[in-house]
Amino acid sequence: MKRFALTGAAGYIAPRHMKAIKDTENQLVAALDNFDSVGVIDGYFPSADFFTEFERFDRHLDKLSRKGEGIDFLSVCTPNYLHDSHIRFGLRQGADVICEKPLVLNPWNVEGLLEYEKESGKRIYNILQLRVHPSIVALKKKIEEGPKDKKYEIDLTYLTSRGHWYYTSWKGDVVKSGGIATNIGVHFFDMLGHLFGKLQENKIHVHTHDRASGYLEFEQARVKWFLSINYDTIPEHIKEKGARTFRSITIDGEEIEFSGGFTELHTVSYQEILKGNGFGVEEALDSIKIVHQIRNEKPIGLKGEYHPLAKLPLAEHPFKV
Protein backbone atom coordinates (compact mmCIF):
# COMPACT_ATOMS: atom_id res chain seq x y z
CA MET A 1 0.00 0.00 0.00
CA LYS A 2 1.44 3.35 -1.10
CA ARG A 3 1.03 6.49 0.99
CA PHE A 4 -0.27 9.60 -0.78
CA ALA A 5 -0.63 13.28 0.04
CA LEU A 6 -2.70 15.64 -2.09
CA THR A 7 -2.70 19.39 -2.72
CA GLY A 8 -5.85 21.11 -4.01
CA ALA A 9 -8.38 18.96 -2.18
CA ALA A 10 -11.31 21.36 -2.66
CA GLY A 11 -10.95 21.57 -6.44
CA TYR A 12 -13.17 20.07 -9.12
CA ILE A 13 -10.73 17.36 -10.14
CA ALA A 14 -9.53 16.25 -6.68
CA PRO A 15 -12.31 13.66 -6.13
CA ARG A 16 -11.17 11.77 -9.23
CA HIS A 17 -7.70 11.53 -7.73
CA MET A 18 -9.09 10.43 -4.37
CA LYS A 19 -11.15 7.78 -6.12
CA ALA A 20 -8.12 6.61 -8.08
CA ILE A 21 -6.05 6.33 -4.89
CA LYS A 22 -8.82 4.30 -3.25
CA ASP A 23 -9.52 2.17 -6.32
CA THR A 24 -5.85 1.20 -6.49
CA GLU A 25 -6.00 0.18 -2.81
CA ASN A 26 -3.65 2.87 -1.55
CA GLN A 27 -3.96 5.41 1.26
CA LEU A 28 -4.36 9.18 1.38
CA VAL A 29 -2.67 10.34 4.59
CA ALA A 30 -2.79 14.13 4.24
CA ALA A 31 -4.43 16.80 2.07
CA LEU A 32 -4.11 20.55 1.62
CA ASP A 33 -6.35 23.34 0.38
CA ASN A 34 -6.85 27.01 1.25
CA PHE A 35 -10.59 26.31 1.30
CA ASP A 36 -12.11 24.01 3.90
CA SER A 37 -15.14 22.78 1.92
CA VAL A 38 -13.64 19.33 1.56
CA GLY A 39 -16.29 17.02 2.99
CA VAL A 40 -15.80 14.92 -0.14
CA ILE A 41 -12.76 13.41 1.59
CA ASP A 42 -15.11 11.53 3.95
CA GLY A 43 -16.32 9.42 1.03
CA TYR A 44 -12.79 8.16 0.41
CA PHE A 45 -10.37 8.72 3.29
CA PRO A 46 -12.06 10.10 6.43
CA SER A 47 -8.90 9.50 8.48
CA ALA A 48 -6.71 11.66 6.23
CA ASP A 49 -5.27 14.73 7.95
CA PHE A 50 -6.30 18.03 6.37
CA PHE A 51 -4.62 21.43 6.35
CA THR A 52 -5.54 24.89 5.07
CA GLU A 53 -2.04 26.30 5.53
CA PHE A 54 0.87 25.08 3.44
CA GLU A 55 3.37 25.58 6.27
CA ARG A 56 1.52 23.20 8.59
CA PHE A 57 1.06 20.69 5.78
CA ASP A 58 4.81 20.87 5.06
CA ARG A 59 5.68 20.39 8.74
CA HIS A 60 3.27 17.47 9.09
CA LEU A 61 4.83 15.62 6.16
CA ASP A 62 8.28 16.23 7.62
CA LYS A 63 7.16 14.71 10.92
CA LEU A 64 5.79 11.67 9.10
CA SER A 65 9.06 11.29 7.22
CA ARG A 66 11.14 11.43 10.41
CA LYS A 67 8.96 8.68 11.86
CA GLY A 68 9.62 6.52 8.82
CA GLU A 69 6.06 7.09 7.58
CA GLY A 70 6.79 9.49 4.72
CA ILE A 71 4.70 9.69 1.57
CA ASP A 72 5.40 7.73 -1.59
CA PHE A 73 3.40 10.03 -3.88
CA LEU A 74 2.15 13.61 -3.94
CA SER A 75 -0.92 14.24 -6.12
CA VAL A 76 -1.11 17.84 -7.36
CA CYS A 77 -4.61 19.18 -8.10
CA THR A 78 -4.01 22.87 -7.39
CA PRO A 79 -4.51 25.82 -9.79
CA ASN A 80 -2.28 25.68 -12.85
CA TYR A 81 0.21 28.34 -11.77
CA LEU A 82 1.03 26.41 -8.57
CA HIS A 83 1.86 23.11 -10.28
CA ASP A 84 5.54 23.85 -10.78
CA SER A 85 6.09 24.79 -7.14
CA HIS A 86 4.09 21.88 -5.73
CA ILE A 87 5.81 19.36 -7.98
CA ARG A 88 9.18 20.53 -6.68
CA PHE A 89 7.85 20.33 -3.12
CA GLY A 90 6.81 16.72 -3.67
CA LEU A 91 10.25 15.80 -5.01
CA ARG A 92 11.89 17.42 -1.97
CA GLN A 93 9.70 15.21 0.19
CA GLY A 94 11.29 12.20 -1.48
CA ALA A 95 8.04 11.35 -3.27
CA ASP A 96 7.07 10.70 -6.86
CA VAL A 97 4.57 13.27 -8.12
CA ILE A 98 1.32 12.86 -10.06
CA CYS A 99 0.19 16.20 -11.47
CA GLU A 100 -2.97 17.33 -13.20
CA LYS A 101 -2.83 19.11 -16.53
CA PRO A 102 -1.09 21.27 -17.52
CA LEU A 103 2.13 20.09 -15.94
CA VAL A 104 3.44 23.68 -16.08
CA LEU A 105 2.46 26.82 -17.98
CA ASN A 106 5.70 27.53 -19.84
CA PRO A 107 7.98 25.26 -21.90
CA TRP A 108 11.13 26.46 -20.11
CA ASN A 109 9.71 25.27 -16.79
CA VAL A 110 9.90 21.73 -18.16
CA GLU A 111 13.70 21.90 -18.33
CA GLY A 112 13.83 22.87 -14.66
CA LEU A 113 11.61 19.96 -13.68
CA LEU A 114 13.79 17.52 -15.59
CA GLU A 115 16.78 18.75 -13.58
CA TYR A 116 14.88 18.39 -10.29
CA GLU A 117 13.75 14.91 -11.30
CA LYS A 118 17.32 13.89 -12.07
CA GLU A 119 18.66 15.29 -8.80
CA SER A 120 15.93 13.72 -6.66
CA GLY A 121 15.88 10.32 -8.31
CA LYS A 122 12.08 10.51 -8.27
CA ARG A 123 9.56 10.63 -11.12
CA ILE A 124 7.05 13.25 -12.24
CA TYR A 125 3.91 11.96 -13.94
CA ASN A 126 1.31 13.99 -15.82
CA ILE A 127 -2.34 12.97 -16.04
CA LEU A 128 -2.94 12.74 -19.80
CA GLN A 129 -6.08 10.68 -19.49
CA LEU A 130 -7.34 10.93 -23.08
CA ARG A 131 -4.37 8.81 -24.12
CA VAL A 132 -5.85 5.88 -22.18
CA HIS A 133 -9.46 6.34 -23.32
CA PRO A 134 -10.48 3.11 -25.11
CA SER A 135 -11.70 4.99 -28.22
CA ILE A 136 -8.42 6.88 -28.51
CA VAL A 137 -6.35 3.73 -27.93
CA ALA A 138 -8.28 2.02 -30.74
CA LEU A 139 -7.90 5.05 -33.02
CA LYS A 140 -4.15 5.21 -32.45
CA LYS A 141 -3.84 1.54 -33.41
CA LYS A 142 -5.87 2.19 -36.57
CA ILE A 143 -3.67 5.14 -37.56
CA GLU A 144 -0.45 3.21 -36.89
CA GLU A 145 -1.69 0.38 -39.10
CA GLY A 146 -2.79 2.79 -41.85
CA PRO A 147 -0.78 4.56 -44.57
CA LYS A 148 2.16 6.53 -43.16
CA ASP A 149 1.92 9.31 -45.75
CA LYS A 150 -1.78 10.04 -45.17
CA LYS A 151 -2.89 13.38 -43.66
CA TYR A 152 -6.22 13.19 -41.88
CA GLU A 153 -8.66 16.11 -41.87
CA ILE A 154 -9.75 16.85 -38.29
CA ASP A 155 -12.43 19.14 -36.86
CA LEU A 156 -12.25 19.57 -33.08
CA THR A 157 -15.04 21.36 -31.21
CA TYR A 158 -15.24 21.60 -27.44
CA LEU A 159 -17.86 23.89 -25.90
CA THR A 160 -18.30 23.79 -22.13
CA SER A 161 -20.38 26.57 -20.60
CA ARG A 162 -19.06 28.53 -17.64
CA GLY A 163 -20.92 31.12 -15.58
CA HIS A 164 -19.74 34.53 -14.40
CA TRP A 165 -17.95 32.88 -11.45
CA TYR A 166 -15.29 31.74 -13.93
CA TYR A 167 -13.98 35.26 -14.43
CA THR A 168 -13.53 35.98 -10.74
CA SER A 169 -11.82 32.64 -10.08
CA TRP A 170 -8.18 31.85 -10.84
CA LYS A 171 -9.37 30.23 -14.08
CA GLY A 172 -10.36 33.62 -15.47
CA ASP A 173 -6.88 35.03 -14.78
CA VAL A 174 -4.65 34.23 -17.77
CA VAL A 175 -1.50 34.62 -15.65
CA LYS A 176 -2.71 31.93 -13.24
CA SER A 177 -4.54 29.60 -15.60
CA GLY A 178 -2.94 30.11 -19.00
CA GLY A 179 -6.29 31.00 -20.55
CA ILE A 180 -8.96 28.96 -22.30
CA ALA A 181 -6.66 26.92 -24.54
CA THR A 182 -4.75 25.75 -21.46
CA ASN A 183 -7.76 25.31 -19.18
CA ILE A 184 -10.01 23.28 -21.45
CA GLY A 185 -7.88 22.50 -24.48
CA VAL A 186 -4.51 21.13 -23.39
CA HIS A 187 -5.72 17.51 -23.11
CA PHE A 188 -7.12 17.62 -26.63
CA PHE A 189 -3.92 19.12 -28.05
CA ASP A 190 -1.92 16.43 -26.27
CA MET A 191 -4.22 13.77 -27.69
CA LEU A 192 -3.77 15.13 -31.22
CA GLY A 193 0.02 15.06 -30.95
CA HIS A 194 -0.16 11.57 -29.45
CA LEU A 195 -2.19 10.37 -32.43
CA PHE A 196 -0.75 12.31 -35.36
CA GLY A 197 2.91 13.05 -34.59
CA LYS A 198 4.99 16.18 -34.34
CA LEU A 199 3.50 19.64 -34.79
CA GLN A 200 4.41 21.40 -38.05
CA GLU A 201 2.22 24.53 -37.98
CA ASN A 202 0.20 26.46 -35.39
CA LYS A 203 -2.05 29.36 -36.45
CA ILE A 204 -4.39 31.22 -34.11
CA HIS A 205 -7.48 32.76 -35.73
CA VAL A 206 -9.49 33.94 -32.71
CA HIS A 207 -8.52 34.30 -29.06
CA THR A 208 -10.73 36.22 -26.63
CA HIS A 209 -11.86 35.87 -23.02
CA ASP A 210 -14.49 33.23 -23.87
CA ARG A 211 -13.23 31.39 -26.96
CA ALA A 212 -10.18 30.40 -28.98
CA SER A 213 -9.87 28.93 -32.45
CA GLY A 214 -7.08 28.01 -34.80
CA TYR A 215 -5.38 25.61 -37.16
CA LEU A 216 -2.81 22.96 -36.28
CA GLU A 217 -0.91 20.81 -38.70
CA PHE A 218 0.75 17.63 -37.48
CA GLU A 219 2.78 15.05 -39.39
CA GLN A 220 -0.39 13.13 -40.17
CA ALA A 221 -3.25 15.58 -39.63
CA ARG A 222 -4.65 19.01 -40.47
CA VAL A 223 -6.79 20.25 -37.56
CA LYS A 224 -9.35 23.05 -37.38
CA TRP A 225 -10.25 23.61 -33.73
CA PHE A 226 -12.65 25.74 -31.71
CA LEU A 227 -12.96 25.99 -27.91
CA SER A 228 -15.43 28.09 -25.95
CA ILE A 229 -16.90 28.58 -22.47
CA ASN A 230 -19.77 30.73 -23.80
CA TYR A 231 -23.19 29.04 -23.71
CA ASP A 232 -24.30 30.99 -26.78
CA THR A 233 -21.81 29.08 -28.95
CA ILE A 234 -23.51 25.75 -28.26
CA PRO A 235 -25.66 24.43 -31.16
CA GLU A 236 -29.41 24.84 -30.73
CA HIS A 237 -30.16 21.12 -30.96
CA ILE A 238 -27.84 20.57 -27.99
CA LYS A 239 -29.44 23.38 -25.98
CA GLU A 240 -32.88 21.85 -26.62
CA LYS A 241 -31.70 18.72 -24.77
CA GLY A 242 -30.86 20.84 -21.72
CA ALA A 243 -27.13 20.24 -22.15
CA ARG A 244 -24.48 22.88 -21.52
CA THR A 245 -21.55 21.02 -23.05
CA PHE A 246 -20.83 19.92 -26.60
CA ARG A 247 -17.83 17.84 -27.62
CA SER A 248 -17.13 16.72 -31.18
CA ILE A 249 -14.13 15.37 -33.06
CA THR A 250 -14.44 14.30 -36.68
CA ILE A 251 -11.79 12.57 -38.77
CA ASP A 252 -12.31 12.84 -42.51
CA GLY A 253 -15.93 13.76 -41.77
CA GLU A 254 -16.55 10.77 -39.47
CA GLU A 255 -17.44 11.42 -35.83
CA ILE A 256 -15.30 9.83 -33.13
CA GLU A 257 -17.48 8.53 -30.32
CA PHE A 258 -15.82 9.07 -26.98
CA SER A 259 -18.51 10.84 -24.95
CA GLY A 260 -18.49 8.18 -22.26
CA GLY A 261 -15.85 6.44 -20.19
CA PHE A 262 -14.28 9.56 -18.69
CA THR A 263 -15.01 8.86 -15.02
CA GLU A 264 -12.59 5.93 -14.82
CA LEU A 265 -9.69 7.43 -16.74
CA HIS A 266 -7.92 8.75 -13.65
CA THR A 267 -8.05 5.32 -12.06
CA VAL A 268 -6.61 3.78 -15.23
CA SER A 269 -3.91 6.47 -15.23
CA TYR A 270 -2.99 5.69 -11.62
CA GLN A 271 -2.90 1.97 -12.35
CA GLU A 272 -0.41 2.55 -15.15
CA ILE A 273 1.69 4.94 -13.04
CA LEU A 274 1.89 2.41 -10.22
CA LYS A 275 3.11 -0.16 -12.76
CA GLY A 276 5.77 2.29 -13.93
CA ASN A 277 4.03 3.05 -17.22
CA GLY A 278 2.79 6.59 -16.63
CA PHE A 279 3.37 9.61 -18.86
CA GLY A 280 6.34 11.67 -17.76
CA VAL A 281 7.65 15.18 -18.23
CA GLU A 282 8.81 14.69 -21.83
CA GLU A 283 5.38 13.51 -22.96
CA ALA A 284 3.79 16.70 -21.61
CA LEU A 285 6.14 19.11 -23.41
CA ASP A 286 4.58 19.28 -26.89
CA SER A 287 1.10 20.26 -25.67
CA ILE A 288 2.62 22.85 -23.31
CA LYS A 289 4.42 24.40 -26.30
CA ILE A 290 1.16 24.50 -28.27
CA VAL A 291 -0.89 26.29 -25.60
CA HIS A 292 1.99 28.65 -24.78
CA GLN A 293 2.09 29.74 -28.42
CA ILE A 294 -1.69 30.14 -28.55
CA ARG A 295 -1.55 32.29 -25.43
CA ASN A 296 1.24 34.56 -26.64
CA GLU A 297 0.79 35.02 -30.38
CA LYS A 298 -1.51 37.62 -31.90
CA PRO A 299 -4.49 36.07 -33.77
CA ILE A 300 -4.35 36.44 -37.55
CA GLY A 301 -8.12 36.66 -38.02
CA LEU A 302 -10.22 34.53 -40.36
CA LYS A 303 -7.57 33.70 -42.94
CA GLY A 304 -6.81 30.39 -44.61
CA GLU A 305 -8.29 27.20 -43.15
CA TYR A 306 -10.42 27.96 -40.09
CA HIS A 307 -13.15 26.33 -38.02
CA PRO A 308 -16.68 27.36 -39.07
CA LEU A 309 -17.61 28.42 -35.52
CA ALA A 310 -14.79 30.96 -35.58
CA LYS A 311 -17.18 33.17 -37.58
CA LEU A 312 -19.62 33.50 -34.65
CA PRO A 313 -20.09 37.09 -33.38
CA LEU A 314 -17.72 37.90 -30.54
CA ALA A 315 -19.14 38.57 -27.07
CA GLU A 316 -18.19 41.27 -24.62
CA HIS A 317 -16.50 40.37 -21.37
CA PRO A 318 -19.26 40.15 -18.70
CA PHE A 319 -17.27 42.37 -16.35
CA LYS A 320 -16.15 44.93 -18.93
CA VAL A 321 -16.09 48.41 -17.39
C-alpha positions in Angstrom: 0.0 0.0 0.0 1.4 3.4 -1.1 1.0 6.5 1.0 -0.3 9.6 -0.8 -0.6 13.3 0.0 -2.7 15.6 -2.1 -2.7 19.4 -2.7 -5.8 21.1 -4.0 -8.4 19.0 -2.2 -11.3 21.4 -2.7 -10.9 21.6 -6.4 -13.2 20.1 -9.1 -10.7 17.4 -10.1 -9.5 16.2 -6.7 -12.3 13.7 -6.1 -11.2 11.8 -9.2 -7.7 11.5 -7.7 -9.1 10.4 -4.4 -11.2 7.8 -6.1 -8.1 6.6 -8.1 -6.1 6.3 -4.9 -8.8 4.3 -3.2 -9.5 2.2 -6.3 -5.8 1.2 -6.5 -6.0 0.2 -2.8 -3.7 2.9 -1.6 -4.0 5.4 1.3 -4.4 9.2 1.4 -2.7 10.3 4.6 -2.8 14.1 4.2 -4.4 16.8 2.1 -4.1 20.5 1.6 -6.3 23.3 0.4 -6.9 27.0 1.2 -10.6 26.3 1.3 -12.1 24.0 3.9 -15.1 22.8 1.9 -13.6 19.3 1.6 -16.3 17.0 3.0 -15.8 14.9 -0.1 -12.8 13.4 1.6 -15.1 11.5 4.0 -16.3 9.4 1.0 -12.8 8.2 0.4 -10.4 8.7 3.3 -12.1 10.1 6.4 -8.9 9.5 8.5 -6.7 11.7 6.2 -5.3 14.7 8.0 -6.3 18.0 6.4 -4.6 21.4 6.4 -5.5 24.9 5.1 -2.0 26.3 5.5 0.9 25.1 3.4 3.4 25.6 6.3 1.5 23.2 8.6 1.1 20.7 5.8 4.8 20.9 5.1 5.7 20.4 8.7 3.3 17.5 9.1 4.8 15.6 6.2 8.3 16.2 7.6 7.2 14.7 10.9 5.8 11.7 9.1 9.1 11.3 7.2 11.1 11.4 10.4 9.0 8.7 11.9 9.6 6.5 8.8 6.1 7.1 7.6 6.8 9.5 4.7 4.7 9.7 1.6 5.4 7.7 -1.6 3.4 10.0 -3.9 2.1 13.6 -3.9 -0.9 14.2 -6.1 -1.1 17.8 -7.4 -4.6 19.2 -8.1 -4.0 22.9 -7.4 -4.5 25.8 -9.8 -2.3 25.7 -12.9 0.2 28.3 -11.8 1.0 26.4 -8.6 1.9 23.1 -10.3 5.5 23.9 -10.8 6.1 24.8 -7.1 4.1 21.9 -5.7 5.8 19.4 -8.0 9.2 20.5 -6.7 7.9 20.3 -3.1 6.8 16.7 -3.7 10.2 15.8 -5.0 11.9 17.4 -2.0 9.7 15.2 0.2 11.3 12.2 -1.5 8.0 11.4 -3.3 7.1 10.7 -6.9 4.6 13.3 -8.1 1.3 12.9 -10.1 0.2 16.2 -11.5 -3.0 17.3 -13.2 -2.8 19.1 -16.5 -1.1 21.3 -17.5 2.1 20.1 -15.9 3.4 23.7 -16.1 2.5 26.8 -18.0 5.7 27.5 -19.8 8.0 25.3 -21.9 11.1 26.5 -20.1 9.7 25.3 -16.8 9.9 21.7 -18.2 13.7 21.9 -18.3 13.8 22.9 -14.7 11.6 20.0 -13.7 13.8 17.5 -15.6 16.8 18.7 -13.6 14.9 18.4 -10.3 13.7 14.9 -11.3 17.3 13.9 -12.1 18.7 15.3 -8.8 15.9 13.7 -6.7 15.9 10.3 -8.3 12.1 10.5 -8.3 9.6 10.6 -11.1 7.0 13.3 -12.2 3.9 12.0 -13.9 1.3 14.0 -15.8 -2.3 13.0 -16.0 -2.9 12.7 -19.8 -6.1 10.7 -19.5 -7.3 10.9 -23.1 -4.4 8.8 -24.1 -5.8 5.9 -22.2 -9.5 6.3 -23.3 -10.5 3.1 -25.1 -11.7 5.0 -28.2 -8.4 6.9 -28.5 -6.4 3.7 -27.9 -8.3 2.0 -30.7 -7.9 5.1 -33.0 -4.1 5.2 -32.4 -3.8 1.5 -33.4 -5.9 2.2 -36.6 -3.7 5.1 -37.6 -0.4 3.2 -36.9 -1.7 0.4 -39.1 -2.8 2.8 -41.9 -0.8 4.6 -44.6 2.2 6.5 -43.2 1.9 9.3 -45.7 -1.8 10.0 -45.2 -2.9 13.4 -43.7 -6.2 13.2 -41.9 -8.7 16.1 -41.9 -9.8 16.8 -38.3 -12.4 19.1 -36.9 -12.3 19.6 -33.1 -15.0 21.4 -31.2 -15.2 21.6 -27.4 -17.9 23.9 -25.9 -18.3 23.8 -22.1 -20.4 26.6 -20.6 -19.1 28.5 -17.6 -20.9 31.1 -15.6 -19.7 34.5 -14.4 -17.9 32.9 -11.5 -15.3 31.7 -13.9 -14.0 35.3 -14.4 -13.5 36.0 -10.7 -11.8 32.6 -10.1 -8.2 31.8 -10.8 -9.4 30.2 -14.1 -10.4 33.6 -15.5 -6.9 35.0 -14.8 -4.7 34.2 -17.8 -1.5 34.6 -15.7 -2.7 31.9 -13.2 -4.5 29.6 -15.6 -2.9 30.1 -19.0 -6.3 31.0 -20.5 -9.0 29.0 -22.3 -6.7 26.9 -24.5 -4.8 25.8 -21.5 -7.8 25.3 -19.2 -10.0 23.3 -21.4 -7.9 22.5 -24.5 -4.5 21.1 -23.4 -5.7 17.5 -23.1 -7.1 17.6 -26.6 -3.9 19.1 -28.0 -1.9 16.4 -26.3 -4.2 13.8 -27.7 -3.8 15.1 -31.2 0.0 15.1 -31.0 -0.2 11.6 -29.5 -2.2 10.4 -32.4 -0.7 12.3 -35.4 2.9 13.0 -34.6 5.0 16.2 -34.3 3.5 19.6 -34.8 4.4 21.4 -38.1 2.2 24.5 -38.0 0.2 26.5 -35.4 -2.1 29.4 -36.5 -4.4 31.2 -34.1 -7.5 32.8 -35.7 -9.5 33.9 -32.7 -8.5 34.3 -29.1 -10.7 36.2 -26.6 -11.9 35.9 -23.0 -14.5 33.2 -23.9 -13.2 31.4 -27.0 -10.2 30.4 -29.0 -9.9 28.9 -32.4 -7.1 28.0 -34.8 -5.4 25.6 -37.2 -2.8 23.0 -36.3 -0.9 20.8 -38.7 0.8 17.6 -37.5 2.8 15.1 -39.4 -0.4 13.1 -40.2 -3.3 15.6 -39.6 -4.7 19.0 -40.5 -6.8 20.2 -37.6 -9.3 23.0 -37.4 -10.2 23.6 -33.7 -12.7 25.7 -31.7 -13.0 26.0 -27.9 -15.4 28.1 -25.9 -16.9 28.6 -22.5 -19.8 30.7 -23.8 -23.2 29.0 -23.7 -24.3 31.0 -26.8 -21.8 29.1 -28.9 -23.5 25.7 -28.3 -25.7 24.4 -31.2 -29.4 24.8 -30.7 -30.2 21.1 -31.0 -27.8 20.6 -28.0 -29.4 23.4 -26.0 -32.9 21.8 -26.6 -31.7 18.7 -24.8 -30.9 20.8 -21.7 -27.1 20.2 -22.2 -24.5 22.9 -21.5 -21.6 21.0 -23.1 -20.8 19.9 -26.6 -17.8 17.8 -27.6 -17.1 16.7 -31.2 -14.1 15.4 -33.1 -14.4 14.3 -36.7 -11.8 12.6 -38.8 -12.3 12.8 -42.5 -15.9 13.8 -41.8 -16.5 10.8 -39.5 -17.4 11.4 -35.8 -15.3 9.8 -33.1 -17.5 8.5 -30.3 -15.8 9.1 -27.0 -18.5 10.8 -25.0 -18.5 8.2 -22.3 -15.9 6.4 -20.2 -14.3 9.6 -18.7 -15.0 8.9 -15.0 -12.6 5.9 -14.8 -9.7 7.4 -16.7 -7.9 8.8 -13.6 -8.0 5.3 -12.1 -6.6 3.8 -15.2 -3.9 6.5 -15.2 -3.0 5.7 -11.6 -2.9 2.0 -12.4 -0.4 2.6 -15.1 1.7 4.9 -13.0 1.9 2.4 -10.2 3.1 -0.2 -12.8 5.8 2.3 -13.9 4.0 3.0 -17.2 2.8 6.6 -16.6 3.4 9.6 -18.9 6.3 11.7 -17.8 7.7 15.2 -18.2 8.8 14.7 -21.8 5.4 13.5 -23.0 3.8 16.7 -21.6 6.1 19.1 -23.4 4.6 19.3 -26.9 1.1 20.3 -25.7 2.6 22.9 -23.3 4.4 24.4 -26.3 1.2 24.5 -28.3 -0.9 26.3 -25.6 2.0 28.6 -24.8 2.1 29.7 -28.4 -1.7 30.1 -28.5 -1.5 32.3 -25.4 1.2 34.6 -26.6 0.8 35.0 -30.4 -1.5 37.6 -31.9 -4.5 36.1 -33.8 -4.4 36.4 -37.6 -8.1 36.7 -38.0 -10.2 34.5 -40.4 -7.6 33.7 -42.9 -6.8 30.4 -44.6 -8.3 27.2 -43.1 -10.4 28.0 -40.1 -13.2 26.3 -38.0 -16.7 27.4 -39.1 -17.6 28.4 -35.5 -14.8 31.0 -35.6 -17.2 33.2 -37.6 -19.6 33.5 -34.7 -20.1 37.1 -33.4 -17.7 37.9 -30.5 -19.1 38.6 -27.1 -18.2 41.3 -24.6 -16.5 40.4 -21.4 -19.3 40.1 -18.7 -17.3 42.4 -16.3 -16.2 44.9 -18.9 -16.1 48.4 -17.4 
